[in-house]
Amino acid sequence: MAPFQHKHPYAPFLFDSAQKWIVGTLPPPRFTQGILRPGDVDFCYGSRDGQLWPILNQIFELDLKFENTDAAIAHRKNFLIQRRIGICDIVDRAEREHIDASDLGMKNIELRDLLSLLSRYPKVKQLLFTGGNSKNGPEYLFRRHLKEKGLRLERVSDSIPRIHQFLIPGEGSAERLITTVSLTAPSGSANRAVGGLPEYKARKAADPEYTTLDFRVAQYKRFF
C-alpha cells in the first residue's frame, strides 16, 4: 500500500504587522482529508483534541467557539491579527505508513522555507515552537532547516521552555536577531512528559486540582 501523503491543508497565516509566529508541524491527517469532527475548527490548530486554542482562550478570556463555522475561524484570525501573531508551521508535507498525528511517524518530510519567509516579514522577532527538539518536533526540524542554510541555534536558556536565538541577514548589511521558544507541546500525547516534570509535580502536590492544562497556561502566558 502506498504511503499516505500528508499535505498541510493551510497556507501560513502571515501579515506585515506580525511580531511573532507560532511554528508547529502538521494538523491531524483528517484535516488533509477534509474530514472534520464535531468540535473541530477548519483552521490552524483547530483539532478538538489539541490544546493551543483552549490555552489561549483561557489566557485571554476569548470566549471562543469550538465548532466548524466561519465565525469560529474569523474570531481566531481577528485575535491573531490584534495580538500580532502569525502562524507558519514548518512542514509542508510528509508521508506516513500509518494514518495518525504522530510527529515520529512522518517520513520524507518536506519543509517550508521559513528563512525565506522571515526575510519578507522583517518585524518578526520571535518564533514560538509548539514542541521541542525530540525527533521531528518543530525545533528539531527547524534546526535541520537552519543547518541546510549554514546557520544554527545558540542557547539562551536551558530551562523549560528552552530558549534559543539565531542571526539572519537583515536590511542592508545589518543582521537580525530572532529568538525561539520551545513550548511544551499543546497535545494530549505530551501530557505524560508534563507529568514527569519536577515543576509540575511540585505544583500538583501543593494543589491536587492542578492540571497539565494549567501548567501550559502558565507557561504560554509568559510568551503570548
C-alpha positions in Angstrom: 0.0 0.0 0.0 1.3 3.4 -0.9 2.1 5.8 2.0 -0.4 8.4 3.0 0.5 11.8 1.6 0.1 14.1 4.5 -0.1 17.6 3.0 -0.5 20.7 5.2 -4.1 21.9 4.4 -3.5 25.5 5.4 -1.2 28.2 4.0 0.8 30.1 6.5 -1.2 32.8 8.2 1.1 35.7 7.8 0.7 39.5 7.7 3.1 42.5 7.8 2.4 43.6 11.4 3.1 40.2 13.0 6.0 40.2 15.5 6.0 36.5 16.4 5.0 33.3 14.7 3.6 30.1 16.0 5.6 27.2 14.4 4.3 23.6 14.5 4.4 20.6 12.2 1.1 19.3 10.7 -2.5 19.1 11.8 -4.1 15.6 12.1 -4.4 13.8 8.8 -8.2 14.1 8.8 -7.7 17.9 8.1 -5.8 17.0 4.9 -8.6 14.5 4.1 -11.3 17.2 4.7 -12.9 15.0 7.4 -13.7 17.2 10.3 -15.4 16.1 13.5 -17.8 17.9 15.8 -15.8 20.4 17.8 -13.1 20.8 15.1 -12.4 24.3 13.6 -11.3 24.4 10.0 -8.2 26.5 10.7 -4.7 26.1 12.1 -4.6 24.1 15.4 -8.3 23.6 15.0 -8.4 19.9 16.2 -10.8 19.3 19.0 -8.0 17.2 20.5 -5.5 20.0 20.5 -4.9 22.4 23.4 -3.4 25.5 21.8 -6.8 27.3 21.4 -8.1 26.2 24.8 -4.9 27.6 26.3 -5.2 30.9 24.5 -8.9 31.0 25.2 -8.2 30.8 29.0 -5.3 33.2 29.0 -7.1 36.0 27.1 -10.7 35.1 28.1 -11.7 35.0 24.4 -15.0 33.0 24.7 -14.0 31.1 21.6 -16.5 28.7 19.9 -15.2 25.3 19.2 -17.2 24.4 16.1 -16.8 24.2 12.4 -18.2 27.6 11.5 -16.9 30.7 9.6 -17.5 32.7 12.8 -15.2 30.5 14.8 -12.4 30.9 12.2 -12.9 34.6 12.0 -12.7 35.0 15.8 -9.3 33.2 15.8 -7.9 35.2 12.9 -9.0 38.5 14.4 -7.4 37.6 17.7 -4.1 36.7 15.9 -4.1 40.0 14.0 -4.8 42.0 17.1 -2.0 40.3 19.0 0.4 40.5 16.0 0.8 36.7 16.0 1.3 34.8 12.7 1.3 31.0 12.1 3.9 29.4 10.0 4.1 25.6 10.5 7.4 24.2 9.3 6.2 21.1 7.5 4.7 21.4 4.0 4.1 17.7 3.5 5.2 14.3 4.7 4.5 10.6 4.1 3.0 8.2 6.6 2.8 4.4 6.8 0.1 4.7 9.5 -2.5 7.5 9.3 -2.1 9.2 12.7 -0.9 12.5 14.0 2.4 11.4 15.4 5.4 13.6 14.5 7.6 10.5 14.8 5.5 8.8 12.1 6.4 11.4 9.4 8.8 10.3 6.7 10.2 12.0 3.6 9.4 15.4 5.2 9.4 18.4 3.0 9.9 21.7 4.9 8.7 25.1 4.3 11.4 27.7 3.7 10.9 29.7 6.9 14.1 31.6 6.5 13.0 33.0 3.1 9.6 33.8 4.6 11.2 35.6 7.6 13.2 37.8 5.2 9.8 39.0 3.8 8.4 39.9 7.2 11.1 42.0 8.9 9.0 42.7 12.0 9.1 39.1 13.2 11.4 38.8 16.2 10.2 35.5 17.8 9.3 32.0 16.9 7.1 30.0 19.2 7.6 26.3 18.6 4.7 24.1 19.7 7.2 21.4 20.7 10.8 20.8 21.4 13.9 19.0 20.0 12.5 15.5 20.0 12.7 13.8 16.6 10.5 15.5 14.0 9.4 18.1 16.5 9.2 21.8 15.4 12.5 22.8 17.0 14.2 19.6 15.7 13.1 20.3 12.1 13.9 24.0 12.3 17.4 23.1 13.4 17.6 20.9 10.2 16.4 23.8 8.2 19.0 26.2 9.7 21.8 23.7 9.1 20.9 23.4 5.4 21.4 27.2 5.3 24.6 27.2 7.2 23.1 28.6 10.4 22.5 27.3 13.9 20.6 28.0 17.1 22.5 29.4 20.1 21.3 28.5 23.5 19.9 31.3 25.7 18.2 29.3 28.4 18.1 25.6 29.0 15.2 25.6 31.5 11.8 24.7 30.2 10.7 26.2 27.9 14.1 26.2 26.3 15.0 29.5 24.6 17.5 29.9 21.7 18.4 32.6 19.2 20.0 32.9 15.7 21.0 35.7 13.3 19.9 36.1 9.8 20.8 38.8 7.3 18.6 41.9 7.7 18.2 45.1 5.6 21.4 46.3 4.1 24.4 44.8 5.9 22.6 44.5 9.3 21.9 41.2 10.9 18.6 40.4 12.5 18.3 38.5 15.8 15.4 36.0 16.1 14.5 34.3 19.4 12.9 30.9 19.6 10.9 29.4 22.4 10.2 25.7 22.6 6.9 25.5 24.4 5.6 22.3 25.9 3.6 20.7 23.1 -0.2 21.5 23.3 -1.2 17.9 22.7 -2.6 15.1 24.8 0.4 12.9 23.8 2.7 15.3 25.7 0.8 15.0 29.0 3.0 12.1 30.2 6.1 14.2 29.7 4.5 17.1 31.6 3.5 14.8 34.4 7.1 13.9 34.9 8.4 17.4 35.2 9.6 18.4 38.8 7.9 21.8 38.5 4.6 20.1 37.6 4.9 17.5 40.4 5.6 20.2 43.0 2.5 22.2 41.9 0.4 19.1 41.8 1.4 18.1 45.2 0.5 21.5 46.6 -2.8 21.6 44.7 -4.4 18.3 43.6 -6.7 20.1 41.3 -3.7 21.4 39.3 -3.8 20.0 35.7 -1.4 19.7 32.7 -3.6 22.4 31.0 -3.0 24.7 34.0 0.8 24.1 33.6 0.7 25.0 29.9 -1.5 28.1 30.5 1.1 29.4 33.0 4.0 28.7 30.6 2.3 30.1 27.4 1.1 33.2 29.2 4.8 34.4 29.5 5.3 34.4 25.8 1.9 35.3 24.3 
